[in-house]
Amino acid sequence: MDMPSDTLARLEQVIRERAKASPAESYVASLMARGLPVIARKVGEEAVETAVAALAGDEKELTGEAADLLFHLLVLLNARGLTLAAVLAELERREGTSGLAEKASRSA
């Protein structure tokens, strides 16, 4: 069985490839052509839909919305020239640190 990070790494590669396609041929390319504000709004929309699904209690719906959110987040990272590896490195840096302590360190 694949590790979740393997699946996300493959998806990240697909997004990189599709971003180079014609907007008429690729949803990712069409998002990229519309620009960062549209991509960022789409991430926000998917985050809200994920939260609503979580409150609705339907696991299948929540799973689908969470997948949409992760997909669009990877598109956003690609649009900004960031990688999943950079995000994972930041999570590793935070590992073992209390969430409250980590949050306090950012506001200092």
Backbone hydrogen bonds, N-H to C=O, Kabsch-Sander energy under -0.5 kcal/mol:
donor,donor_aa,acceptor,acceptor_aa,energy
6,D,3,M,-1.1
7,T,3,M,-1.7
8,L,4,P,-2.5
9,A,5,S,-2.2
10,R,6,D,-2.3
11,L,7,T,-2.4
12,E,8,L,-2.6
13,Q,9,A,-1.8
14,V,10,R,-2.3
15,I,11,L,-2.6
16,R,12,E,-2.2
17,E,13,Q,-2.3
18,R,14,V,-2.9
19,A,15,I,-2.0
20,K,16,R,-0.5
20,K,17,E,-1.1
21,A,18,R,-1.4
25,E,22,S,-1.8
26,S,22,S,-1.2
30,S,26,S,-2.2
31,L,27,Y,-2.3
32,M,28,V,-2.6
33,A,29,A,-2.4
34,R,30,S,-1.3
35,G,31,L,-1.0
35,G,32,M,-0.7
39,I,35,G,-1.9
40,A,36,L,-3.1
41,R,37,P,-2.2
42,K,38,V,-2.1
43,V,39,I,-2.1
44,G,40,A,-2.2
45,E,41,R,-2.7
46,E,42,K,-2.6
47,A,43,V,-2.3
48,V,44,G,-2.3
49,E,45,E,-2.4
50,T,46,E,-2.1
51,A,47,A,-2.3
52,V,48,V,-2.6
53,A,49,E,-2.2
54,A,50,T,-2.2
55,L,51,A,-1.8
56,A,52,V,-1.8
57,G,53,A,-1.1
58,D,53,A,-0.7
59,E,57,G,-0.8
62,L,58,D,-2.5
63,T,59,E,-2.6
64,G,60,K,-2.2
65,E,61,E,-2.6
66,A,62,L,-2.7
67,A,63,T,-2.1
68,D,64,G,-2.2
69,L,65,E,-2.5
70,L,66,A,-2.5
71,F,67,A,-2.5
72,H,68,D,-2.6
73,L,69,L,-2.4
74,L,70,L,-2.2
75,V,71,F,-1.9
76,L,72,H,-2.4
77,L,73,L,-2.7
78,N,74,L,-2.3
79,A,75,V,-2.5
80,R,76,L,-1.5
81,G,78,N,-1.5
82,L,77,L,-3.1
87,V,83,T,-1.4
88,L,84,L,-2.9
89,A,85,A,-2.4
90,E,86,A,-1.8
91,L,87,V,-2.2
92,E,88,L,-2.6
93,R,89,A,-2.3
94,R,90,E,-1.7
95,E,91,L,-1.0
95,E,92,E,-0.5
97,T,94,R,-2.3
102,E,98,S,-2.9
103,K,99,G,-2.3
104,A,100,L,-2.2
105,S,101,A,-1.8
106,R,102,E,-1.0
106,R,103,K,-0.6
107,S,103,K,-1.1
108,A,104,A,-0.6
